[in-house]
């Protein structure tokens, strides 16, 4: 039996955010017709991962819809898996990856990016240094793609903060400032990016085909790696 794919998103109070994540799940389904794909959430939204896992029959691969490591990846997710579906295979979180870089560059272009614009990669942030490192690595990939510096900036925990990064780029005033939105869906953090005063802010990654392709890549990675006695444990990304 082909393992079902269970997507584990963070959760949001934004109706637009939930609709965007549902659209992403549908894009994932269309990429492999006939494959079972279930969307679930770690908190706030429903259905909860803890409710979805027990009702999915047969083997399961859980792909975290998270762009970086951190508390949800290393604590929340393993606890839910251990309690409700210890046989599940857990894939790595999404970023950084060249497919996300492609989606970010495309959304910046649609937002009106100019060759002279200064660019920030705006992310939620985390108290976990490894999660911040993931975002900075994603900023490096985007810098290579755009052939210009890209600074990672954080809307919550992490340095530089979004406000600090904006001040640095605005003194002395020169080029416009563009923010690449490194979030999956509309909601609290995208609102923070949009209100920071940048000249342009790209849309969230959303139901982008490259994001869907990356989800299936993480699924395939998880299925083909050797199982160990430490399962389930989210895999770090290559």
mmCIF file of the C-alpha atoms, coordinates in Angstrom:
data_MODEL
# 
_entry.id   MODEL 
# 
loop_
_atom_site.group_PDB 
_atom_site.id 
_atom_site.type_symbol 
_atom_site.label_atom_id 
_atom_site.label_alt_id 
_atom_site.label_comp_id 
_atom_site.label_asym_id 
_atom_site.label_entity_id 
_atom_site.label_seq_id 
_atom_site.pdbx_PDB_ins_code 
_atom_site.Cartn_x 
_atom_site.Cartn_y 
_atom_site.Cartn_z 
_atom_site.occupancy 
_atom_site.B_iso_or_equiv 
_atom_site.pdbx_formal_charge 
_atom_site.auth_seq_id 
_atom_site.auth_comp_id 
_atom_site.auth_asym_id 
_atom_site.auth_atom_id 
_atom_site.pdbx_PDB_model_num 
ATOM 1   C CA . UNK A 1 1   ? 0.000  0.000  0.000   1.00 0.00 ? 1   UNK A CA 1 
ATOM 2   C CA . UNK A 1 2   ? 1.356  3.428  -0.959  1.00 0.00 ? 2   UNK A CA 1 
ATOM 3   C CA . UNK A 1 3   ? 1.780  5.468  2.240   1.00 0.00 ? 3   UNK A CA 1 
ATOM 4   C CA . UNK A 1 4   ? -0.644 8.306  2.766   1.00 0.00 ? 4   UNK A CA 1 
ATOM 5   C CA . UNK A 1 5   ? 0.787  11.814 2.975   1.00 0.00 ? 5   UNK A CA 1 
ATOM 6   C CA . UNK A 1 6   ? -0.268 13.778 6.052   1.00 0.00 ? 6   UNK A CA 1 
ATOM 7   C CA . UNK A 1 7   ? 0.623  17.467 5.948   1.00 0.00 ? 7   UNK A CA 1 
ATOM 8   C CA . UNK A 1 8   ? 1.250  18.994 9.379   1.00 0.00 ? 8   UNK A CA 1 
ATOM 9   C CA . UNK A 1 9   ? 0.848  22.770 9.300   1.00 0.00 ? 9   UNK A CA 1 
ATOM 10  C CA . UNK A 1 10  ? 1.326  25.119 12.233  1.00 0.00 ? 10  UNK A CA 1 
ATOM 11  C CA . UNK A 1 11  ? -2.197 26.546 12.322  1.00 0.00 ? 11  UNK A CA 1 
ATOM 12  C CA . UNK A 1 12  ? -3.552 30.069 11.989  1.00 0.00 ? 12  UNK A CA 1 
ATOM 13  C CA . UNK A 1 13  ? -6.420 32.295 13.098  1.00 0.00 ? 13  UNK A CA 1 
ATOM 14  C CA . UNK A 1 14  ? -6.584 33.753 9.591   1.00 0.00 ? 14  UNK A CA 1 
ATOM 15  C CA . UNK A 1 15  ? -9.397 32.469 7.396   1.00 0.00 ? 15  UNK A CA 1 
ATOM 16  C CA . UNK A 1 16  ? -7.335 33.486 4.357   1.00 0.00 ? 16  UNK A CA 1 
ATOM 17  C CA . UNK A 1 17  ? -4.419 31.528 5.793   1.00 0.00 ? 17  UNK A CA 1 
ATOM 18  C CA . UNK A 1 18  ? -6.498 28.376 6.185   1.00 0.00 ? 18  UNK A CA 1 
ATOM 19  C CA . UNK A 1 19  ? -7.860 28.757 2.653   1.00 0.00 ? 19  UNK A CA 1 
ATOM 20  C CA . UNK A 1 20  ? -4.319 29.143 1.307   1.00 0.00 ? 20  UNK A CA 1 
ATOM 21  C CA . UNK A 1 21  ? -3.127 26.013 3.096   1.00 0.00 ? 21  UNK A CA 1 
ATOM 22  C CA . UNK A 1 22  ? -6.144 24.098 1.796   1.00 0.00 ? 22  UNK A CA 1 
ATOM 23  C CA . UNK A 1 23  ? -5.260 25.289 -1.703  1.00 0.00 ? 23  UNK A CA 1 
ATOM 24  C CA . UNK A 1 24  ? -1.677 24.114 -1.179  1.00 0.00 ? 24  UNK A CA 1 
ATOM 25  C CA . UNK A 1 25  ? -2.936 20.680 -0.126  1.00 0.00 ? 25  UNK A CA 1 
ATOM 26  C CA . UNK A 1 26  ? -5.046 20.532 -3.289  1.00 0.00 ? 26  UNK A CA 1 
ATOM 27  C CA . UNK A 1 27  ? -2.029 21.487 -5.418  1.00 0.00 ? 27  UNK A CA 1 
ATOM 28  C CA . UNK A 1 28  ? -0.129 18.645 -3.756  1.00 0.00 ? 28  UNK A CA 1 
ATOM 29  C CA . UNK A 1 29  ? -2.973 16.202 -4.556  1.00 0.00 ? 29  UNK A CA 1 
ATOM 30  C CA . UNK A 1 30  ? -3.086 17.239 -8.205  1.00 0.00 ? 30  UNK A CA 1 
ATOM 31  C CA . UNK A 1 31  ? 0.636  16.554 -8.548  1.00 0.00 ? 31  UNK A CA 1 
ATOM 32  C CA . UNK A 1 32  ? 0.058  12.833 -7.827  1.00 0.00 ? 32  UNK A CA 1 
ATOM 33  C CA . UNK A 1 33  ? -3.518 11.877 -8.678  1.00 0.00 ? 33  UNK A CA 1 
ATOM 34  C CA . UNK A 1 34  ? -4.888 9.029  -6.621  1.00 0.00 ? 34  UNK A CA 1 
ATOM 35  C CA . UNK A 1 35  ? -2.458 9.561  -3.744  1.00 0.00 ? 35  UNK A CA 1 
ATOM 36  C CA . UNK A 1 36  ? -4.139 10.140 -0.380  1.00 0.00 ? 36  UNK A CA 1 
ATOM 37  C CA . UNK A 1 37  ? -3.228 13.561 1.038   1.00 0.00 ? 37  UNK A CA 1 
ATOM 38  C CA . UNK A 1 38  ? -4.590 14.877 4.339   1.00 0.00 ? 38  UNK A CA 1 
ATOM 39  C CA . UNK A 1 39  ? -4.088 18.375 5.747   1.00 0.00 ? 39  UNK A CA 1 
ATOM 40  C CA . UNK A 1 40  ? -3.804 18.746 9.521   1.00 0.00 ? 40  UNK A CA 1 
ATOM 41  C CA . UNK A 1 41  ? -2.599 21.297 12.060  1.00 0.00 ? 41  UNK A CA 1 
ATOM 42  C CA . UNK A 1 42  ? -0.413 21.292 15.145  1.00 0.00 ? 42  UNK A CA 1 
ATOM 43  C CA . UNK A 1 43  ? -2.469 23.960 16.907  1.00 0.00 ? 43  UNK A CA 1 
ATOM 44  C CA . UNK A 1 44  ? -5.229 26.583 16.552  1.00 0.00 ? 44  UNK A CA 1 
ATOM 45  C CA . UNK A 1 45  ? -6.802 25.299 13.307  1.00 0.00 ? 45  UNK A CA 1 
ATOM 46  C CA . UNK A 1 46  ? -8.617 22.049 12.660  1.00 0.00 ? 46  UNK A CA 1 
ATOM 47  C CA . UNK A 1 47  ? -8.444 19.207 11.994  1.00 0.00 ? 47  UNK A CA 1 
ATOM 48  C CA . UNK A 1 48  ? -5.662 18.603 14.489  1.00 0.00 ? 48  UNK A CA 1 
ATOM 49  C CA . UNK A 1 49  ? -2.835 16.264 13.580  1.00 0.00 ? 49  UNK A CA 1 
ATOM 50  C CA . UNK A 1 50  ? -3.704 14.219 16.673  1.00 0.00 ? 50  UNK A CA 1 
ATOM 51  C CA . UNK A 1 51  ? -7.207 13.661 15.235  1.00 0.00 ? 51  UNK A CA 1 
ATOM 52  C CA . UNK A 1 52  ? -6.130 12.881 11.674  1.00 0.00 ? 52  UNK A CA 1 
ATOM 53  C CA . UNK A 1 53  ? -3.366 10.355 12.330  1.00 0.00 ? 53  UNK A CA 1 
ATOM 54  C CA . UNK A 1 54  ? -5.469 7.646  14.030  1.00 0.00 ? 54  UNK A CA 1 
ATOM 55  C CA . UNK A 1 55  ? -8.069 7.540  11.245  1.00 0.00 ? 55  UNK A CA 1 
ATOM 56  C CA . UNK A 1 56  ? -5.670 7.188  8.297   1.00 0.00 ? 56  UNK A CA 1 
ATOM 57  C CA . UNK A 1 57  ? -5.325 3.496  7.529   1.00 0.00 ? 57  UNK A CA 1 
ATOM 58  C CA . UNK A 1 58  ? -2.106 1.911  6.375   1.00 0.00 ? 58  UNK A CA 1 
ATOM 59  C CA . UNK A 1 59  ? 1.377  3.437  6.315   1.00 0.00 ? 59  UNK A CA 1 
ATOM 60  C CA . UNK A 1 60  ? 1.737  7.185  6.803   1.00 0.00 ? 60  UNK A CA 1 
ATOM 61  C CA . UNK A 1 61  ? 4.360  9.795  5.974   1.00 0.00 ? 61  UNK A CA 1 
ATOM 62  C CA . UNK A 1 62  ? 4.050  13.091 7.844   1.00 0.00 ? 62  UNK A CA 1 
ATOM 63  C CA . UNK A 1 63  ? 5.549  16.145 6.138   1.00 0.00 ? 63  UNK A CA 1 
ATOM 64  C CA . UNK A 1 64  ? 5.793  19.242 8.362   1.00 0.00 ? 64  UNK A CA 1 
ATOM 65  C CA . UNK A 1 65  ? 4.582  22.356 6.536   1.00 0.00 ? 65  UNK A CA 1 
ATOM 66  C CA . UNK A 1 66  ? 7.256  24.357 8.324   1.00 0.00 ? 66  UNK A CA 1 
ATOM 67  C CA . UNK A 1 67  ? 9.998  26.365 6.650   1.00 0.00 ? 67  UNK A CA 1 
ATOM 68  C CA . UNK A 1 68  ? 12.577 25.913 9.401   1.00 0.00 ? 68  UNK A CA 1 
ATOM 69  C CA . UNK A 1 69  ? 13.323 23.725 12.388  1.00 0.00 ? 69  UNK A CA 1 
ATOM 70  C CA . UNK A 1 70  ? 12.421 24.780 15.908  1.00 0.00 ? 70  UNK A CA 1 
ATOM 71  C CA . UNK A 1 71  ? 10.115 23.922 18.793  1.00 0.00 ? 71  UNK A CA 1 
ATOM 72  C CA . UNK A 1 72  ? 7.247  22.610 16.670  1.00 0.00 ? 72  UNK A CA 1 
ATOM 73  C CA . UNK A 1 73  ? 9.544  20.325 14.671  1.00 0.00 ? 73  UNK A CA 1 
ATOM 74  C CA . UNK A 1 74  ? 11.651 19.031 17.559  1.00 0.00 ? 74  UNK A CA 1 
ATOM 75  C CA . UNK A 1 75  ? 9.100  18.931 20.416  1.00 0.00 ? 75  UNK A CA 1 
ATOM 76  C CA . UNK A 1 76  ? 5.449  19.245 19.369  1.00 0.00 ? 76  UNK A CA 1 
ATOM 77  C CA . UNK A 1 77  ? 5.493  17.037 16.304  1.00 0.00 ? 77  UNK A CA 1 
ATOM 78  C CA . UNK A 1 78  ? 7.412  14.086 17.816  1.00 0.00 ? 78  UNK A CA 1 
ATOM 79  C CA . UNK A 1 79  ? 5.134  14.121 20.868  1.00 0.00 ? 79  UNK A CA 1 
ATOM 80  C CA . UNK A 1 80  ? 1.987  13.916 18.734  1.00 0.00 ? 80  UNK A CA 1 
ATOM 81  C CA . UNK A 1 81  ? 3.483  11.177 16.558  1.00 0.00 ? 81  UNK A CA 1 
ATOM 82  C CA . UNK A 1 82  ? 4.644  9.136  19.552  1.00 0.00 ? 82  UNK A CA 1 
ATOM 83  C CA . UNK A 1 83  ? 1.195  9.276  21.173  1.00 0.00 ? 83  UNK A CA 1 
ATOM 84  C CA . UNK A 1 84  ? -1.075 8.839  18.170  1.00 0.00 ? 84  UNK A CA 1 
ATOM 85  C CA . UNK A 1 85  ? 0.894  7.156  15.381  1.00 0.00 ? 85  UNK A CA 1 
ATOM 86  C CA . UNK A 1 86  ? 4.318  5.793  16.425  1.00 0.00 ? 86  UNK A CA 1 
ATOM 87  C CA . UNK A 1 87  ? 4.608  3.830  13.182  1.00 0.00 ? 87  UNK A CA 1 
ATOM 88  C CA . UNK A 1 88  ? 4.516  6.998  11.058  1.00 0.00 ? 88  UNK A CA 1 
ATOM 89  C CA . UNK A 1 89  ? 7.523  8.077  9.035   1.00 0.00 ? 89  UNK A CA 1 
ATOM 90  C CA . UNK A 1 90  ? 8.338  11.740 9.640   1.00 0.00 ? 90  UNK A CA 1 
ATOM 91  C CA . UNK A 1 91  ? 9.903  13.743 6.821   1.00 0.00 ? 91  UNK A CA 1 
ATOM 92  C CA . UNK A 1 92  ? 12.144 16.763 7.100   1.00 0.00 ? 92  UNK A CA 1 
ATOM 93  C CA . UNK A 1 93  ? 10.785 20.277 7.258   1.00 0.00 ? 93  UNK A CA 1 
ATOM 94  C CA . UNK A 1 94  ? 10.744 22.262 4.032   1.00 0.00 ? 94  UNK A CA 1 
ATOM 95  C CA . UNK A 1 95  ? 13.530 24.823 4.036   1.00 0.00 ? 95  UNK A CA 1 
ATOM 96  C CA . UNK A 1 96  ? 15.996 25.792 2.903   1.00 0.00 ? 96  UNK A CA 1 
ATOM 97  C CA . UNK A 1 97  ? 15.714 24.424 -0.623  1.00 0.00 ? 97  UNK A CA 1 
ATOM 98  C CA . UNK A 1 98  ? 16.216 25.632 -4.183  1.00 0.00 ? 98  UNK A CA 1 
ATOM 99  C CA . UNK A 1 99  ? 12.522 25.037 -4.954  1.00 0.00 ? 99  UNK A CA 1 
ATOM 100 C CA . UNK A 1 100 ? 11.571 27.567 -2.287  1.00 0.00 ? 100 UNK A CA 1 
ATOM 101 C CA . UNK A 1 101 ? 14.159 29.924 -3.769  1.00 0.00 ? 101 UNK A CA 1 
ATOM 102 C CA . UNK A 1 102 ? 12.452 29.646 -7.153  1.00 0.00 ? 102 UNK A CA 1 
ATOM 103 C CA . UNK A 1 103 ? 9.053  30.387 -5.636  1.00 0.00 ? 103 UNK A CA 1 
ATOM 104 C CA . UNK A 1 104 ? 10.416 33.373 -3.687  1.00 0.00 ? 104 UNK A CA 1 
ATOM 105 C CA . UNK A 1 105 ? 12.107 34.858 -6.760  1.00 0.00 ? 105 UNK A CA 1 
ATOM 106 C CA . UNK A 1 106 ? 8.961  34.434 -8.846  1.00 0.00 ? 106 UNK A CA 1 
ATOM 107 C CA . UNK A 1 107 ? 6.758  36.112 -6.235  1.00 0.00 ? 107 UNK A CA 1 
ATOM 108 C CA . UNK A 1 108 ? 9.190  39.008 -5.870  1.00 0.00 ? 108 UNK A CA 1 
ATOM 109 C CA . UNK A 1 109 ? 9.130  39.499 -9.630  1.00 0.00 ? 109 UNK A CA 1 
ATOM 110 C CA . UNK A 1 110 ? 5.323  39.535 -9.607  1.00 0.00 ? 110 UNK A CA 1 
ATOM 111 C CA . UNK A 1 111 ? 5.384  42.114 -6.821  1.00 0.00 ? 111 UNK A CA 1 
ATOM 112 C CA . UNK A 1 112 ? 7.504  44.426 -8.994  1.00 0.00 ? 112 UNK A CA 1 
ATOM 113 C CA . UNK A 1 113 ? 11.089 43.814 -7.874  1.00 0.00 ? 113 UNK A CA 1 
ATOM 114 C CA . UNK A 1 114 ? 13.629 46.077 -9.558  1.00 0.00 ? 114 UNK A CA 1 
ATOM 115 C CA . UNK A 1 115 ? 17.305 45.410 -10.184 1.00 0.00 ? 115 UNK A CA 1 
ATOM 116 C CA . UNK A 1 116 ? 18.240 48.224 -7.782  1.00 0.00 ? 116 UNK A CA 1 
ATOM 117 C CA . UNK A 1 117 ? 16.025 47.158 -4.865  1.00 0.00 ? 117 UNK A CA 1 
ATOM 118 C CA . UNK A 1 118 ? 17.525 46.088 -1.538  1.00 0.00 ? 118 UNK A CA 1 
ATOM 119 C CA . UNK A 1 119 ? 16.041 42.760 -0.463  1.00 0.00 ? 119 UNK A CA 1 
ATOM 120 C CA . UNK A 1 120 ? 15.113 41.313 2.918   1.00 0.00 ? 120 UNK A CA 1 
ATOM 121 C CA . UNK A 1 121 ? 13.944 37.761 3.492   1.00 0.00 ? 121 UNK A CA 1 
ATOM 122 C CA . UNK A 1 122 ? 11.200 38.278 6.068   1.00 0.00 ? 122 UNK A CA 1 
ATOM 123 C CA . UNK A 1 123 ? 10.544 35.271 8.301   1.00 0.00 ? 123 UNK A CA 1 
ATOM 124 C CA . UNK A 1 124 ? 8.575  34.593 11.468  1.00 0.00 ? 124 UNK A CA 1 
ATOM 125 C CA . UNK A 1 125 ? 11.620 33.887 13.648  1.00 0.00 ? 125 UNK A CA 1 
ATOM 126 C CA . UNK A 1 126 ? 12.387 31.427 16.424  1.00 0.00 ? 126 UNK A CA 1 
ATOM 127 C CA . UNK A 1 127 ? 14.195 31.078 19.747  1.00 0.00 ? 127 UNK A CA 1 
ATOM 128 C CA . UNK A 1 128 ? 16.002 28.062 18.258  1.00 0.00 ? 128 UNK A CA 1 
ATOM 129 C CA . UNK A 1 129 ? 19.390 29.052 16.745  1.00 0.00 ? 129 UNK A CA 1 
ATOM 130 C CA . UNK A 1 130 ? 19.230 26.199 14.250  1.00 0.00 ? 130 UNK A CA 1 
ATOM 131 C CA . UNK A 1 131 ? 15.903 27.476 12.936  1.00 0.00 ? 131 UNK A CA 1 
ATOM 132 C CA . UNK A 1 132 ? 17.397 30.951 12.473  1.00 0.00 ? 132 UNK A CA 1 
ATOM 133 C CA . UNK A 1 133 ? 20.309 29.342 10.649  1.00 0.00 ? 133 UNK A CA 1 
ATOM 134 C CA . UNK A 1 134 ? 17.839 27.651 8.295   1.00 0.00 ? 134 UNK A CA 1 
ATOM 135 C CA . UNK A 1 135 ? 16.348 31.032 7.407   1.00 0.00 ? 135 UNK A CA 1 
ATOM 136 C CA . UNK A 1 136 ? 19.761 32.618 6.888   1.00 0.00 ? 136 UNK A CA 1 
ATOM 137 C CA . UNK A 1 137 ? 20.665 29.731 4.583   1.00 0.00 ? 137 UNK A CA 1 
ATOM 138 C CA . UNK A 1 138 ? 17.467 30.398 2.629   1.00 0.00 ? 138 UNK A CA 1 
ATOM 139 C CA . UNK A 1 139 ? 18.468 34.070 2.384   1.00 0.00 ? 139 UNK A CA 1 
ATOM 140 C CA . UNK A 1 140 ? 21.846 33.008 0.980   1.00 0.00 ? 140 UNK A CA 1 
ATOM 141 C CA . UNK A 1 141 ? 20.181 30.857 -1.681  1.00 0.00 ? 141 UNK A CA 1 
ATOM 142 C CA . UNK A 1 142 ? 17.957 33.779 -2.662  1.00 0.00 ? 142 UNK A CA 1 
ATOM 143 C CA . UNK A 1 143 ? 20.961 36.120 -2.779  1.00 0.00 ? 143 UNK A CA 1 
ATOM 144 C CA . UNK A 1 144 ? 22.685 33.780 -5.226  1.00 0.00 ? 144 UNK A CA 1 
ATOM 145 C CA . UNK A 1 145 ? 19.542 33.577 -7.368  1.00 0.00 ? 145 UNK A CA 1 
ATOM 146 C CA . UNK A 1 146 ? 19.033 37.360 -7.429  1.00 0.00 ? 146 UNK A CA 1 
ATOM 147 C CA . UNK A 1 147 ? 22.763 38.209 -7.671  1.00 0.00 ? 147 UNK A CA 1 
ATOM 148 C CA . UNK A 1 148 ? 22.510 40.748 -4.841  1.00 0.00 ? 148 UNK A CA 1 
ATOM 149 C CA . UNK A 1 149 ? 22.733 40.705 -1.034  1.00 0.00 ? 149 UNK A CA 1 
ATOM 150 C CA . UNK A 1 150 ? 19.696 39.388 0.843   1.00 0.00 ? 150 UNK A CA 1 
ATOM 151 C CA . UNK A 1 151 ? 19.393 39.847 4.603   1.00 0.00 ? 151 UNK A CA 1 
ATOM 152 C CA . UNK A 1 152 ? 17.294 37.512 6.731   1.00 0.00 ? 152 UNK A CA 1 
ATOM 153 C CA . UNK A 1 153 ? 15.081 39.491 9.126   1.00 0.00 ? 153 UNK A CA 1 
ATOM 154 C CA . UNK A 1 154 ? 12.655 38.227 11.746  1.00 0.00 ? 154 UNK A CA 1 
ATOM 155 C CA . UNK A 1 155 ? 9.186  39.365 12.754  1.00 0.00 ? 155 UNK A CA 1 
ATOM 156 C CA . UNK A 1 156 ? 9.411  37.809 16.236  1.00 0.00 ? 156 UNK A CA 1 
ATOM 157 C CA . UNK A 1 157 ? 12.458 36.144 17.822  1.00 0.00 ? 157 UNK A CA 1 
ATOM 158 C CA . UNK A 1 158 ? 15.798 36.454 16.065  1.00 0.00 ? 158 UNK A CA 1 
ATOM 159 C CA . UNK A 1 159 ? 18.268 39.086 14.965  1.00 0.00 ? 159 UNK A CA 1 
ATOM 160 C CA . UNK A 1 160 ? 18.168 41.295 13.122  1.00 0.00 ? 160 UNK A CA 1 
ATOM 161 C CA . UNK A 1 161 ? 14.550 42.080 13.801  1.00 0.00 ? 161 UNK A CA 1 
ATOM 162 C CA . UNK A 1 162 ? 12.486 43.238 10.871  1.00 0.00 ? 162 UNK A CA 1 
ATOM 163 C CA . UNK A 1 163 ? 12.492 46.776 12.265  1.00 0.00 ? 163 UNK A CA 1 
ATOM 164 C CA . UNK A 1 164 ? 16.263 46.805 12.763  1.00 0.00 ? 164 UNK A CA 1 
ATOM 165 C CA . UNK A 1 165 ? 16.902 45.511 9.263   1.00 0.00 ? 165 UNK A CA 1 
ATOM 166 C CA . UNK A 1 166 ? 14.602 48.160 7.808   1.00 0.00 ? 166 UNK A CA 1 
ATOM 167 C CA . UNK A 1 167 ? 16.457 50.900 9.707   1.00 0.00 ? 167 UNK A CA 1 
ATOM 168 C CA . UNK A 1 168 ? 19.811 49.694 8.419   1.00 0.00 ? 168 UNK A CA 1 
ATOM 169 C CA . UNK A 1 169 ? 18.645 49.725 4.827   1.00 0.00 ? 169 UNK A CA 1 
ATOM 170 C CA . UNK A 1 170 ? 16.954 53.099 5.209   1.00 0.00 ? 170 UNK A CA 1 
ATOM 171 C CA . UNK A 1 171 ? 20.014 54.940 6.554   1.00 0.00 ? 171 UNK A CA 1 
ATOM 172 C CA . UNK A 1 172 ? 21.184 56.518 4.350   1.00 0.00 ? 172 UNK A CA 1 
ATOM 173 C CA . UNK A 1 173 ? 18.141 56.341 2.080   1.00 0.00 ? 173 UNK A CA 1 
ATOM 174 C CA . UNK A 1 174 ? 18.969 54.848 -1.277  1.00 0.00 ? 174 UNK A CA 1 
ATOM 175 C CA . UNK A 1 175 ? 17.286 51.998 -3.104  1.00 0.00 ? 175 UNK A CA 1 
ATOM 176 C CA . UNK A 1 176 ? 13.780 50.799 -2.439  1.00 0.00 ? 176 UNK A CA 1 
ATOM 177 C CA . UNK A 1 177 ? 13.386 47.980 0.059   1.00 0.00 ? 177 UNK A CA 1 
ATOM 178 C CA . UNK A 1 178 ? 11.682 44.757 -0.991  1.00 0.00 ? 178 UNK A CA 1 
ATOM 179 C CA . UNK A 1 179 ? 10.644 42.039 1.456   1.00 0.00 ? 179 UNK A CA 1 
ATOM 180 C CA . UNK A 1 180 ? 10.451 38.453 0.260   1.00 0.00 ? 180 UNK A CA 1 
ATOM 181 C CA . UNK A 1 181 ? 7.735  36.914 2.417   1.00 0.00 ? 181 UNK A CA 1 
ATOM 182 C CA . UNK A 1 182 ? 9.154  33.674 3.821   1.00 0.00 ? 182 UNK A CA 1 
ATOM 183 C CA . UNK A 1 183 ? 5.861  32.399 5.177   1.00 0.00 ? 183 UNK A CA 1 
ATOM 184 C CA . UNK A 1 184 ? 3.495  29.845 3.692   1.00 0.00 ? 184 UNK A CA 1 
ATOM 185 C CA . UNK A 1 185 ? 0.189  31.624 4.135   1.00 0.00 ? 185 UNK A CA 1 
ATOM 186 C CA . UNK A 1 186 ? -1.479 34.911 5.096   1.00 0.00 ? 186 UNK A CA 1 
ATOM 187 C CA . UNK A 1 187 ? -1.815 35.555 8.805   1.00 0.00 ? 187 UNK A CA 1 
ATOM 188 C CA . UNK A 1 188 ? -0.136 37.262 11.726  1.00 0.00 ? 188 UNK A CA 1 
ATOM 189 C CA . UNK A 1 189 ? 3.432  37.098 10.463  1.00 0.00 ? 189 UNK A CA 1 
ATOM 190 C CA . UNK A 1 190 ? 2.688  38.124 6.898   1.00 0.00 ? 190 UNK A CA 1 
ATOM 191 C CA . UNK A 1 191 ? 0.715  41.052 8.298   1.00 0.00 ? 191 UNK A CA 1 
ATOM 192 C CA . UNK A 1 192 ? 3.815  42.059 10.275  1.00 0.00 ? 192 UNK A CA 1 
ATOM 193 C CA . UNK A 1 193 ? 5.911  41.952 7.116   1.00 0.00 ? 193 UNK A CA 1 
ATOM 194 C CA . UNK A 1 194 ? 3.332  43.929 5.156   1.00 0.00 ? 194 UNK A CA 1 
ATOM 195 C CA . UNK A 1 195 ? 3.169  46.696 7.778   1.00 0.00 ? 195 UNK A CA 1 
ATOM 196 C CA . UNK A 1 196 ? 6.933  47.155 8.205   1.00 0.00 ? 196 UNK A CA 1 
ATOM 197 C CA . UNK A 1 197 ? 7.140  50.020 5.726   1.00 0.00 ? 197 UNK A CA 1 
ATOM 198 C CA . UNK A 1 198 ? 8.909  48.304 2.842   1.00 0.00 ? 198 UNK A CA 1 
ATOM 199 C CA . UNK A 1 199 ? 8.311  49.534 -0.690  1.00 0.00 ? 199 UNK A CA 1 
ATOM 200 C CA . UNK A 1 200 ? 7.038  46.121 -1.696  1.00 0.00 ? 200 UNK A CA 1 
ATOM 201 C CA . UNK A 1 201 ? 6.268  42.838 0.033   1.00 0.00 ? 201 UNK A CA 1 
ATOM 202 C CA . UNK A 1 202 ? 5.780  39.639 -1.929  1.00 0.00 ? 202 UNK A CA 1 
ATOM 203 C CA . UNK A 1 203 ? 2.838  37.319 -1.368  1.00 0.00 ? 203 UNK A CA 1 
ATOM 204 C CA . UNK A 1 204 ? 3.234  34.279 0.898   1.00 0.00 ? 204 UNK A CA 1 
ATOM 205 C CA . UNK A 1 205 ? 4.566  31.136 -0.765  1.00 0.00 ? 205 UNK A CA 1 
ATOM 206 C CA . UNK A 1 206 ? 1.092  29.606 -0.741  1.00 0.00 ? 206 UNK A CA 1 
ATOM 207 C CA . UNK A 1 207 ? -0.105 27.021 -3.252  1.00 0.00 ? 207 UNK A CA 1 
ATOM 208 C CA . UNK A 1 208 ? 2.930  27.387 -5.487  1.00 0.00 ? 208 UNK A CA 1 
ATOM 209 C CA . UNK A 1 209 ? 3.739  24.351 -7.684  1.00 0.00 ? 209 UNK A CA 1 
ATOM 210 C CA . UNK A 1 210 ? 7.358  24.440 -6.520  1.00 0.00 ? 210 UNK A CA 1 
ATOM 211 C CA . UNK A 1 211 ? 6.230  24.226 -2.899  1.00 0.00 ? 211 UNK A CA 1 
ATOM 212 C CA . UNK A 1 212 ? 4.075  21.228 -3.795  1.00 0.00 ? 212 UNK A CA 1 
ATOM 213 C CA . UNK A 1 213 ? 7.012  19.636 -5.609  1.00 0.00 ? 213 UNK A CA 1 
ATOM 214 C CA . UNK A 1 214 ? 9.184  20.156 -2.526  1.00 0.00 ? 214 UNK A CA 1 
ATOM 215 C CA . UNK A 1 215 ? 6.581  18.482 -0.313  1.00 0.00 ? 215 UNK A CA 1 
ATOM 216 C CA . UNK A 1 216 ? 6.669  15.381 -2.505  1.00 0.00 ? 216 UNK A CA 1 
ATOM 217 C CA . UNK A 1 217 ? 10.478 15.531 -2.492  1.00 0.00 ? 217 UNK A CA 1 
ATOM 218 C CA . UNK A 1 218 ? 10.466 15.435 1.324   1.00 0.00 ? 218 UNK A CA 1 
ATOM 219 C CA . UNK A 1 219 ? 7.950  12.573 1.216   1.00 0.00 ? 219 UNK A CA 1 
ATOM 220 C CA . UNK A 1 220 ? 10.168 10.553 -1.132  1.00 0.00 ? 220 UNK A CA 1 
ATOM 221 C CA . UNK A 1 221 ? 13.275 11.322 0.939   1.00 0.00 ? 221 UNK A CA 1 
ATOM 222 C CA . UNK A 1 222 ? 11.578 10.026 4.060   1.00 0.00 ? 222 UNK A CA 1 
ATOM 223 C CA . UNK A 1 223 ? 10.483 6.794  2.394   1.00 0.00 ? 223 UNK A CA 1 
ATOM 224 C CA . UNK A 1 224 ? 13.911 6.003  1.002   1.00 0.00 ? 224 UNK A CA 1 
ATOM 225 C CA . UNK A 1 225 ? 16.066 6.732  4.033   1.00 0.00 ? 225 UNK A CA 1 
ATOM 226 C CA . UNK A 1 226 ? 16.920 3.851  6.402   1.00 0.00 ? 226 UNK A CA 1 
ATOM 227 C CA . UNK A 1 227 ? 14.670 3.536  9.439   1.00 0.00 ? 227 UNK A CA 1 
ATOM 228 C CA . UNK A 1 228 ? 16.436 3.691  12.799  1.00 0.00 ? 228 UNK A CA 1 
ATOM 229 C CA . UNK A 1 229 ? 15.576 2.982  16.408  1.00 0.00 ? 229 UNK A CA 1 
ATOM 230 C CA . UNK A 1 230 ? 15.215 6.731  16.914  1.00 0.00 ? 230 UNK A CA 1 
ATOM 231 C CA . UNK A 1 231 ? 12.101 6.934  14.710  1.00 0.00 ? 231 UNK A CA 1 
ATOM 232 C CA . UNK A 1 232 ? 9.974  8.951  14.590  1.00 0.00 ? 232 UNK A CA 1 
ATOM 233 C CA . UNK A 1 233 ? 12.279 11.953 14.308  1.00 0.00 ? 233 UNK A CA 1 
ATOM 234 C CA . UNK A 1 234 ? 12.114 14.723 11.726  1.00 0.00 ? 234 UNK A CA 1 
ATOM 235 C CA . UNK A 1 235 ? 14.973 14.473 9.282   1.00 0.00 ? 235 UNK A CA 1 
ATOM 236 C CA . UNK A 1 236 ? 17.291 17.420 8.724   1.00 0.00 ? 236 UNK A CA 1 
ATOM 237 C CA . UNK A 1 237 ? 17.436 18.688 5.183   1.00 0.00 ? 237 UNK A CA 1 
ATOM 238 C CA . UNK A 1 238 ? 20.149 18.311 2.581   1.00 0.00 ? 238 UNK A CA 1 
# 
